Amino acid sequence: DYGWLAALDVPAVLMERRPRPGSALHAMDSVCSDHAYGVHLAVQHLVGLGHRRIVFATRDDSPTARTLRSACARIADAHPLVEEWAWALCAPEAGQDGPYTAQETAELAALLRKVGATAAVLHGDVDALMLVQRLADNGVRVPGDCSVVAYDDVVAGLGTTPLTAVAPPKAEVGRAAAELLLQRLGAPRGGGGPVRRTELLPTLSVRGSTRAWAGVIE
């Protein structure tokens, strides 16, 4: 789509996409959620509850999914209280680029046992709800044996156990992009000020799927 977008003769604003540096779209306005901050919120919440070993299960089939995967690795590696972590696909069909290692396609319950993890961050809501059910089928209780944070928060609160979730500000991203586009449309051609990169921060809603790990004072 880069060539088509670059050839437009009307103002345009990208939403939830960051143009590649040096590409034809590098000078195009964009409005995005700061997904790295969303991962930070999830990890800080879990670490604050005493969890030190975390599994991340995300999709890997879109720019947002790959941003999340990269952020999970970077934040977990750098956090002084995360002792061990691992990443896996939330479902075999959730990745396109492969090939993946056996661990990266492992069943979540098996990976939790291998890592000794007591918490998981799961992307997105529907996959998270299905994974929680699969954990239950394998004798892993949420939050008794494993605390879970979902990433998306569209239907995360509708499960039998409502899931703690990170919520990207989707409506606000759309609103900010529309306002910027209207500003561009109302300005003289070539005017309207410098190109903008706008990032909005996600929020965390704490529900029933996370709790303090044994031995940690709440």
Salt bridges, closest charged atoms under 4 A:
GLU16 OE1 - HIS35 NE2 3.58
ASP29 OD2 - ARG184 NE 2.75
ASP60 OD2 - ARG69 NH1 3.21
ASP61 OD2 - ARG59 NH2 2.81
GLU83 OE1 - ARG53 NE 3.67
GLU84 OE1 - ARG53 NH1 2.53
ASP97 OD2 - ARG66 NH1 3.60
GLU104 OE2 - ARG69 NH2 3.19
GLU107 OE1 - ARG134 NH2 3.08
ASP127 OD2 - ARG59 NH1 2.73
ASP145 OD1 - ARG141 NH2 2.93
ASP152 OD1 - LYS170 NZ 2.69
ASP153 OD1 - ARG207 NH1 2.91
GLU199 OE2 - ARG18 NH2 2.79
